[in-house]
Amino acid sequence: MLENTVLVTGSGRRIGFHLASRLHQEGYAVLAHYRTHTDEIQALHNLGIETIQADFNNSAAILQFVDDLKLRCSSFRALIHNASSFAPTSTELAVAAEQYEQFFNVHMMAPFLINQGLQSLLLGIDDNPADIIHITDINVENPTPRFDIYGTTKAGLHNMMLVLAKKFAPQIKVNAIAPGPVLFTEQHSQEVQQQMLAETPLAKEGGVEPVYLAVKSVLENPFLTGASIPVDGGRRLSKR
Protein backbone atom coordinates (compact mmCIF):
# COMPACT_ATOMS: atom_id res chain seq x y z
CA MET A 1 0.00 0.00 0.00
CA LEU A 2 1.33 3.43 -0.98
CA GLU A 3 2.26 5.99 1.69
CA ASN A 4 2.72 9.77 1.51
CA THR A 5 1.26 9.74 -1.96
CA VAL A 6 0.75 12.72 -4.25
CA LEU A 7 -2.44 12.22 -6.25
CA VAL A 8 -2.56 14.03 -9.60
CA THR A 9 -5.91 13.89 -11.38
CA GLY A 10 -6.16 14.26 -15.15
CA SER A 11 -2.65 12.90 -15.78
CA GLY A 12 -3.40 11.54 -19.23
CA ARG A 13 -2.14 14.55 -21.12
CA ARG A 14 -0.80 18.09 -21.05
CA ILE A 15 -0.34 19.72 -17.62
CA GLY A 16 -1.33 16.66 -15.58
CA PHE A 17 1.13 14.41 -17.40
CA HIS A 18 3.93 16.90 -16.84
CA LEU A 19 3.10 17.34 -13.15
CA ALA A 20 3.06 13.59 -12.54
CA SER A 21 6.36 13.13 -14.40
CA ARG A 22 8.18 15.98 -12.65
CA LEU A 23 6.93 15.09 -9.19
CA HIS A 24 8.15 11.53 -9.75
CA GLN A 25 11.54 12.94 -10.79
CA GLU A 26 11.64 14.90 -7.53
CA GLY A 27 11.18 11.70 -5.54
CA TYR A 28 7.49 11.93 -4.64
CA ALA A 29 5.35 8.78 -4.61
CA VAL A 30 2.88 9.70 -7.36
CA LEU A 31 -0.51 8.19 -8.12
CA ALA A 32 -1.63 9.37 -11.56
CA HIS A 33 -5.35 9.41 -12.30
CA TYR A 34 -6.70 9.26 -15.84
CA ARG A 35 -10.05 8.94 -17.57
CA THR A 36 -8.89 7.52 -20.92
CA HIS A 37 -5.74 5.49 -21.40
CA THR A 38 -3.27 7.45 -23.52
CA ASP A 39 0.32 7.11 -24.69
CA GLU A 40 1.22 9.51 -21.89
CA ILE A 41 -0.32 7.21 -19.28
CA GLN A 42 1.69 4.32 -20.71
CA ALA A 43 4.79 6.50 -20.45
CA LEU A 44 4.03 7.21 -16.78
CA HIS A 45 3.53 3.50 -16.16
CA ASN A 46 6.87 2.78 -17.86
CA LEU A 47 8.52 5.19 -15.43
CA GLY A 48 7.18 3.13 -12.55
CA ILE A 49 4.41 5.56 -11.63
CA GLU A 50 1.21 4.02 -10.27
CA THR A 51 -1.87 4.85 -12.35
CA ILE A 52 -5.58 4.63 -11.62
CA GLN A 53 -8.57 4.99 -13.97
CA ALA A 54 -11.85 6.73 -13.14
CA ASP A 55 -14.49 8.73 -14.97
CA PHE A 56 -15.86 11.63 -12.93
CA ASN A 57 -19.23 11.55 -14.69
CA ASN A 58 -21.42 11.28 -11.58
CA SER A 59 -21.21 11.29 -7.79
CA ALA A 60 -21.47 7.48 -7.51
CA ALA A 61 -18.43 7.02 -9.76
CA ILE A 62 -16.49 9.64 -7.81
CA LEU A 63 -17.34 8.06 -4.46
CA GLN A 64 -16.21 4.68 -5.80
CA PHE A 65 -12.95 6.35 -6.83
CA VAL A 66 -12.49 7.66 -3.28
CA ASP A 67 -13.03 4.14 -1.92
CA ASP A 68 -10.50 2.76 -4.42
CA LEU A 69 -7.97 5.38 -3.33
CA LYS A 70 -8.35 4.34 0.31
CA LEU A 71 -7.53 0.76 -0.69
CA ARG A 72 -4.48 1.88 -2.64
CA CYS A 73 -3.00 4.44 -0.24
CA SER A 74 -2.63 4.59 3.54
CA SER A 75 -1.74 8.31 3.52
CA PHE A 76 -1.45 11.25 1.16
CA ARG A 77 1.13 14.02 1.07
CA ALA A 78 -0.91 16.07 -1.42
CA LEU A 79 -3.94 16.10 -3.69
CA ILE A 80 -3.57 17.98 -6.97
CA HIS A 81 -6.87 18.51 -8.78
CA ASN A 82 -5.92 18.97 -12.41
CA ALA A 83 -8.69 17.01 -14.20
CA SER A 84 -10.56 19.38 -16.49
CA SER A 85 -13.13 19.67 -19.26
CA PHE A 86 -12.78 22.51 -21.73
CA ALA A 87 -15.10 23.60 -24.51
CA PRO A 88 -17.07 26.67 -25.55
CA THR A 89 -20.64 26.77 -24.30
CA SER A 90 -23.09 25.33 -26.79
CA THR A 91 -25.78 27.59 -28.24
CA GLU A 92 -28.21 24.66 -27.90
CA LEU A 93 -29.70 24.91 -24.42
CA ALA A 94 -30.13 21.14 -23.94
CA VAL A 95 -26.49 20.56 -24.92
CA ALA A 96 -25.37 23.39 -22.66
CA ALA A 97 -27.22 21.73 -19.77
CA GLU A 98 -25.28 18.50 -20.40
CA GLN A 99 -22.04 20.48 -20.53
CA TYR A 100 -22.83 22.16 -17.22
CA GLU A 101 -23.44 18.84 -15.51
CA GLN A 102 -20.21 17.38 -16.90
CA PHE A 103 -18.07 20.41 -16.07
CA PHE A 104 -19.59 20.67 -12.60
CA ASN A 105 -18.81 17.02 -11.86
CA VAL A 106 -15.20 17.31 -13.05
CA HIS A 107 -14.32 20.76 -11.71
CA MET A 108 -16.34 20.81 -8.49
CA MET A 109 -18.03 17.58 -7.43
CA ALA A 110 -14.93 15.40 -7.84
CA PRO A 111 -12.57 17.72 -5.94
CA PHE A 112 -15.16 18.23 -3.20
CA LEU A 113 -15.79 14.52 -2.61
CA ILE A 114 -12.12 13.57 -2.92
CA ASN A 115 -11.01 16.32 -0.53
CA GLN A 116 -13.68 15.46 2.03
CA GLY A 117 -13.24 11.72 1.66
CA LEU A 118 -9.46 11.76 2.04
CA GLN A 119 -9.12 14.56 4.60
CA SER A 120 -8.20 12.18 7.42
CA LEU A 121 -5.50 10.53 5.27
CA LEU A 122 -3.73 13.78 4.37
CA LEU A 123 -0.60 13.95 6.48
CA GLY A 124 2.20 16.48 6.41
CA ILE A 125 5.89 15.82 7.01
CA ASP A 126 8.08 17.12 9.85
CA ASP A 127 5.18 18.98 11.51
CA ASN A 128 4.39 20.81 8.25
CA PRO A 129 0.85 20.67 6.81
CA ALA A 130 -0.24 18.44 3.95
CA ASP A 131 -1.40 20.06 0.70
CA ILE A 132 -4.40 20.34 -1.55
CA ILE A 133 -3.85 22.22 -4.81
CA HIS A 134 -6.64 23.18 -7.21
CA ILE A 135 -5.61 23.88 -10.80
CA THR A 136 -8.05 26.62 -11.79
CA ASP A 137 -7.76 29.20 -14.59
CA ILE A 138 -7.38 32.95 -15.05
CA ASN A 139 -11.00 32.85 -16.33
CA VAL A 140 -11.86 32.82 -12.62
CA GLU A 141 -10.69 36.43 -12.40
CA ASN A 142 -11.65 37.68 -15.86
CA PRO A 143 -14.16 35.33 -17.54
CA THR A 144 -14.60 34.85 -21.28
CA PRO A 145 -18.30 34.85 -22.26
CA ARG A 146 -17.86 32.13 -24.90
CA PHE A 147 -16.55 29.79 -22.19
CA ASP A 148 -18.97 30.81 -19.44
CA ILE A 149 -19.76 27.27 -18.24
CA TYR A 150 -16.08 26.39 -18.09
CA GLY A 151 -15.27 29.64 -16.31
CA THR A 152 -18.05 29.50 -13.74
CA THR A 153 -17.26 25.92 -12.70
CA LYS A 154 -13.57 26.78 -12.42
CA ALA A 155 -14.62 29.76 -10.30
CA GLY A 156 -16.46 27.32 -8.06
CA LEU A 157 -13.22 25.34 -7.72
CA HIS A 158 -11.46 28.56 -6.72
CA ASN A 159 -14.10 29.33 -4.09
CA MET A 160 -13.84 25.77 -2.75
CA MET A 161 -10.12 26.38 -2.28
CA LEU A 162 -10.86 29.46 -0.16
CA VAL A 163 -13.38 27.77 2.12
CA LEU A 164 -11.32 24.60 2.56
CA ALA A 165 -8.26 26.68 3.44
CA LYS A 166 -10.31 27.78 6.46
CA LYS A 167 -12.01 24.46 7.13
CA PHE A 168 -8.93 22.20 6.93
CA ALA A 169 -6.43 24.45 8.72
CA PRO A 170 -4.01 23.98 10.36
CA GLN A 171 -3.40 20.38 9.31
CA ILE A 172 -3.83 20.95 5.55
CA LYS A 173 -2.89 23.87 3.32
CA VAL A 174 -5.24 24.53 0.41
CA ASN A 175 -4.13 26.69 -2.53
CA ALA A 176 -4.77 27.18 -6.23
CA ILE A 177 -2.68 27.55 -9.37
CA ALA A 178 -4.37 29.57 -12.14
CA PRO A 179 -2.74 28.95 -15.55
CA GLY A 180 -3.13 31.26 -18.50
CA PRO A 181 -1.77 30.62 -22.01
CA VAL A 182 0.65 27.82 -21.13
CA LEU A 183 -0.47 25.37 -23.84
CA PHE A 184 -2.81 26.21 -26.69
CA THR A 185 -5.53 23.70 -27.59
CA GLU A 186 -7.39 22.78 -30.75
CA GLN A 187 -9.98 25.35 -29.67
CA HIS A 188 -7.45 28.11 -30.36
CA SER A 189 -7.10 29.15 -34.02
CA GLN A 190 -3.92 30.90 -35.19
CA GLU A 191 -5.80 34.19 -35.05
CA VAL A 192 -6.92 33.54 -31.48
CA GLN A 193 -3.42 32.48 -30.47
CA GLN A 194 -1.93 35.69 -31.82
CA GLN A 195 -4.59 37.74 -30.03
CA MET A 196 -3.90 35.94 -26.75
CA LEU A 197 -0.15 36.48 -27.08
CA ALA A 198 -0.75 40.15 -27.89
CA GLU A 199 -2.71 40.41 -24.62
CA THR A 200 0.08 38.69 -22.65
CA PRO A 201 2.74 41.05 -21.29
CA LEU A 202 5.43 38.36 -21.47
CA ALA A 203 4.29 37.71 -25.08
CA LYS A 204 4.80 33.96 -25.33
CA GLU A 205 3.18 30.60 -24.71
CA GLY A 206 4.42 29.66 -21.27
CA GLY A 207 4.69 25.88 -21.49
CA VAL A 208 3.92 23.44 -18.70
CA GLU A 209 7.10 23.70 -16.64
CA PRO A 210 6.09 27.04 -15.05
CA VAL A 211 2.93 25.35 -13.74
CA TYR A 212 5.04 22.63 -12.15
CA LEU A 213 7.36 25.25 -10.61
CA ALA A 214 4.31 26.93 -9.04
CA VAL A 215 3.10 23.59 -7.67
CA LYS A 216 6.57 22.86 -6.30
CA SER A 217 6.70 26.25 -4.59
CA VAL A 218 3.37 25.56 -2.86
CA LEU A 219 4.45 22.11 -1.70
CA GLU A 220 7.68 23.50 -0.28
CA ASN A 221 6.17 26.54 1.46
CA PRO A 222 4.75 25.57 4.89
CA PHE A 223 3.18 29.00 5.50
CA LEU A 224 0.97 29.51 2.45
CA THR A 225 -2.75 28.75 2.33
CA GLY A 226 -5.83 30.27 0.74
CA ALA A 227 -3.75 31.71 -2.11
CA SER A 228 -4.18 31.60 -5.89
CA ILE A 229 -0.98 31.83 -7.92
CA PRO A 230 -1.43 33.00 -11.54
CA VAL A 231 0.86 31.37 -14.09
CA ASP A 232 -0.18 33.41 -17.11
CA GLY A 233 2.64 35.68 -18.23
CA GLY A 234 0.55 38.58 -16.92
CA ARG A 235 -2.35 38.02 -19.32
CA ARG A 236 -4.97 38.52 -16.60
CA LEU A 237 -3.90 42.17 -16.51
CA SER A 238 -4.99 42.93 -20.07
CA LYS A 239 -7.23 40.01 -21.11
CA ARG A 240 -10.34 41.11 -22.97
KAPE-V691706 format. One record per residue. N is the residue number from 0. RES is the residue in three letters. PSI is psi as a letter, one per 30 degrees, with the letter a starting at -180 (999 if undefined). D_LAST is the distance of its C-alpha to the last C-alpha in Angstrom with 1 decimal. Layout:
N/RES/PSI/D_LAST ; N/RES/PSI/D_LAST
//
This chain:
0/MET/k/48.2 ; 1/LEU/k/45.2 ; 2/GLU/l/44.7 ; 3/ASN/h/41.9 ; 4/THR/k/39.5 ; 5/VAL/j/35.8 ; 6/LEU/k/34.3 ; 7/VAL/j/31.2 ; 8/THR/l/29.9 ; 9/GLY/h/28.3 ; 10/SER/g/30.1 ; 11/GLY/f/30.6 ; 12/ARG/l/27.9 ; 13/ARG/b/25.0 ; 14/ILE/e/24.2 ; 15/GLY/e/27.1 ; 16/PHE/e/29.6 ; 17/HIS/e/28.8 ; 18/LEU/e/29.0 ; 19/ALA/e/32.3 ; 20/SER/e/33.7 ; 21/ARG/e/32.9 ; 22/LEU/e/34.1 ; 23/HIS/e/37.3 ; 24/GLN/e/37.7 ; 25/GLU/f/37.5 ; 26/GLY/g/40.4 ; 27/TYR/k/38.8 ; 28/ALA/j/40.4 ; 29/VAL/k/37.5 ; 30/LEU/j/37.4 ; 31/ALA/j/34.8 ; 32/HIS/k/33.8 ; 33/TYR/l/32.8 ; 34/ARG/e/32.6 ; 35/THR/k/33.7 ; 36/HIS/k/36.0 ; 37/THR/l/34.4 ; 38/ASP/e/35.7 ; 39/GLU/e/33.7 ; 40/ILE/e/35.5 ; 41/GLN/e/38.8 ; 42/ALA/e/37.9 ; 43/LEU/e/37.3 ; 44/HIS/e/40.7 ; 45/ASN/f/42.3 ; 46/LEU/f/41.3 ; 47/GLY/g/43.1 ; 48/ILE/k/40.1 ; 49/GLU/k/40.9 ; 50/THR/l/38.7 ; 51/ILE/k/38.5 ; 52/GLN/k/37.3 ; 53/ALA/k/35.8 ; 54/ASP/k/33.6 ; 55/PHE/h/31.6 ; 56/ASN/f/32.0 ; 57/ASN/l/33.8 ; 58/SER/e/35.2 ; 59/ALA/e/38.6 ; 60/ALA/e/37.4 ; 61/ILE/e/35.5 ; 62/LEU/e/38.5 ; 63/GLN/e/40.7 ; 64/PHE/e/38.4 ; 65/VAL/e/38.9 ; 66/ASP/e/42.6 ; 67/ASP/e/42.6 ; 68/LEU/e/40.8 ; 69/LYS/f/43.6 ; 70/LEU/f/46.2 ; 71/ARG/e/44.6 ; 72/CYS/k/43.8 ; 73/SER/f/45.8 ; 74/SER/l/43.0 ; 75/PHE/k/39.4 ; 76/ARG/e/38.0 ; 77/ALA/l/34.4 ; 78/LEU/k/32.2 ; 79/ILE/j/28.9 ; 80/HIS/j/26.9 ; 81/ASN/f/24.9 ; 82/ALA/k/25.7 ; 83/SER/k/22.7 ; 84/SER/k/21.9 ; 85/PHE/k/18.8 ; 86/ALA/l/18.2 ; 87/PRO/l/16.1 ; 88/THR/k/17.7 ; 89/SER/k/20.6 ; 90/THR/f/21.2 ; 91/GLU/j/24.8 ; 92/LEU/e/25.3 ; 93/ALA/e/28.1 ; 94/VAL/e/26.2 ; 95/ALA/e/23.2 ; 96/ALA/e/25.9 ; 97/GLU/e/27.2 ; 98/GLN/e/23.8 ; 99/TYR/e/23.4 ; 100/GLU/e/26.9 ; 101/GLN/e/26.4 ; 102/PHE/e/23.2 ; 103/PHE/e/24.7 ; 104/ASN/e/27.9 ; 105/VAL/e/26.2 ; 106/HIS/f/23.6 ; 107/MET/e/25.6 ; 108/MET/e/29.2 ; 109/ALA/e/30.2 ; 110/PRO/e/29.0 ; 111/PHE/e/30.6 ; 112/LEU/e/33.9 ; 113/ILE/e/34.1 ; 114/ASN/e/33.5 ; 115/GLN/e/36.0 ; 116/GLY/f/38.5 ; 117/LEU/g/38.6 ; 118/GLN/e/38.3 ; 119/SER/f/42.0 ; 120/LEU/f/41.9 ; 121/LEU/j/39.2 ; 122/LEU/k/41.2 ; 123/GLY/a/40.3 ; 124/ILE/k/42.5 ; 125/ASP/h/44.6 ; 126/ASP/g/43.8 ; 127/ASN/l/40.0 ; 128/PRO/l/37.8 ; 129/ALA/l/36.6 ; 130/ASP/k/32.9 ; 131/ILE/k/30.4 ; 132/ILE/k/27.0 ; 133/HIS/k/24.2 ; 134/ILE/j/21.6 ; 135/THR/b/18.4 ; 136/ASP/l/14.8 ; 137/ILE/f/11.7 ; 138/ASN/f/10.6 ; 139/VAL/e/13.3 ; 140/GLU/e/11.6 ; 141/ASN/i/8.0 ; 142/PRO/l/8.8 ; 143/THR/k/7.8 ; 144/PRO/e/10.2 ; 145/ARG/f/11.9 ; 146/PHE/h/12.9 ; 147/ASP/e/13.9 ; 148/ILE/e/17.4 ; 149/TYR/e/16.5 ; 150/GLY/e/14.1 ; 151/THR/e/16.7 ; 152/THR/e/19.6 ; 153/LYS/e/18.1 ; 154/ALA/e/17.5 ; 155/GLY/e/21.2 ; 156/LEU/e/22.1 ; 157/HIS/e/20.6 ; 158/ASN/e/22.6 ; 159/MET/e/25.6 ; 160/MET/e/25.4 ; 161/LEU/e/25.6 ; 162/VAL/e/28.6 ; 163/LEU/f/30.4 ; 164/ALA/e/30.2 ; 165/LYS/e/32.3 ; 166/LYS/e/34.4 ; 167/PHE/f/35.4 ; 168/ALA/l/36.0 ; 169/PRO/g/38.0 ; 170/GLN/f/39.0 ; 171/ILE/k/35.5 ; 172/LYS/k/32.3 ; 173/VAL/k/29.1 ; 174/ASN/l/25.8 ; 175/ALA/l/22.5 ; 176/ILE/k/20.7 ; 177/ALA/j/16.9 ; 178/PRO/l/16.2 ; 179/GLY/b/13.0 ; 180/PRO/i/13.6 ; 181/VAL/e/17.3 ; 182/LEU/j/18.6 ; 183/PHE/l/17.1 ; 184/THR/l/18.6 ; 185/GLU/f/20.1 ; 186/GLN/f/17.1 ; 187/HIS/j/15.2 ; 188/SER/l/16.6 ; 189/GLN/e/17.2 ; 190/GLU/e/14.7 ; 191/VAL/e/11.9 ; 192/GLN/e/13.4 ; 193/GLN/e/13.4 ; 194/GLN/e/9.7 ; 195/MET/e/9.1 ; 196/LEU/e/11.9 ; 197/ALA/f/10.8 ; 198/GLU/f/7.8 ; 199/THR/j/10.7 ; 200/PRO/e/13.2 ; 201/LEU/f/16.1 ; 202/ALA/h/15.2 ; 203/LYS/l/16.9 ; 204/GLU/k/17.2 ; 205/GLY/e/18.8 ; 206/GLY/l/21.5 ; 207/VAL/f/23.1 ; 208/GLU/e/25.4 ; 209/PRO/e/23.0 ; 210/VAL/e/22.6 ; 211/TYR/e/26.4 ; 212/LEU/e/26.8 ; 213/ALA/e/24.7 ; 214/VAL/e/26.9 ; 215/LYS/e/29.9 ; 216/SER/e/29.1 ; 217/VAL/e/28.9 ; 218/LEU/e/32.1 ; 219/GLU/f/33.9 ; 220/ASN/j/32.9 ; 221/PRO/f/35.3 ; 222/PHE/h/33.8 ; 223/LEU/j/30.1 ; 224/THR/l/29.2 ; 225/GLY/g/26.5 ; 226/ALA/k/23.8 ; 227/SER/k/20.5 ; 228/ILE/j/20.0 ; 229/PRO/k/16.6 ; 230/VAL/i/17.3 ; 231/ASP/g/14.0 ; 232/GLY/g/14.9 ; 233/GLY/g/12.7 ; 234/ARG/e/9.3 ; 235/ARG/f/8.7 ; 236/LEU/f/9.2 ; 237/SER/g/6.4 ; 238/LYS/k/3.8 ; 239/ARG/999/0.0
//
